[in-house]
Structure formats: C-alpha cells, structure tokens
C-alpha cells in the first residue's frame, strides 16, 4: 500500500523537485497526486512500495537536515550583508501593505474584545 512521504501544501517547487530527484536517484518508486480543484487536498508525493518507505524517510530526513542548514547559512550571510528582509525594510518598501495589516490586526482584536466590553456594560 502506498504511503505519503511529502504533503505538498506550502512546499516550494524547488524542494518538491529535489525530493523527486532524490527518490529517482535512489531507485525508489513513487507517484504524485495533484492538488484538488477546490483546495481541499494539496497533493503529495507517495512511495509506492512499503519496503522502500523506511529508506525514503531516511533519505528525506537527511535532505531536510541539509536544506535547513543551507537555509540558515544563506540567512546568516544575508544578515551580514545587510540584505536580509527586516520589518524596517518592509515598512520602507511597502508602507500601505504594513498599514493595512496593522489595521486588520486591530480590527480582529477589537472583534475578540467586543464580547467582554459588551458584557461589562
């Protein structure tokens, strides 16, 4: 019976491509399901053979460890170079977006506090 190796919800295309290549290079049979039209299912990468699942999980764990290390190194390098995204940079480049998000947060907080305010009065 097939087993889900990777749910593709919020997975970047390059990571999904890397996982496909990893499985192909190790000769692990897999298939992919596409996202549903209504967004209920995000799709996934499934290992076909149960006997291959343990080695696929092991390879996936190694890959994720390497990808995490690489991402942290890239972020640290961007921070040192001053090119990392910060709140100040976003505020300078997209002030309207930040303002709208802050207003939306305040609106939601107001809705959450509204029952307490109405019960007190």
C-alpha positions, 0 to 999 in steps of 0.5 A: 500500500502506498504511503505519503512521504511529502504533503505538498501544501506550502512546499516550494517547487524547488524542494518538491523537485529535489525530493523527486530527484532524490527518490529517482536517484535512489531507485525508489518508486513513487507517484504524485497526486495533484492538488484538488480543484477546490483546495481541499487536498494539496497533493503529495508525493507517495512511495509506492512500495512499503519496503522502500518507505523506511529508506525514503524517510531516511533519505528525506530526513537527511535532505531536510537536515541539509536544506535547513542548514543551507537555509540558515547559512544563506540567512546568516550571510544575508544578515551580514550583508545587510540584505536580509528582509527586516520589518524596517525594510518592509515598512520602507518598501511597502508602507500601505501593505504594513498599514493595512495589516496593522489595521486588520490586526486591530480590527480582529482584536477589537472583534475578540474584545467586543464580547467582554466590553459588551458584557461589562456594560 
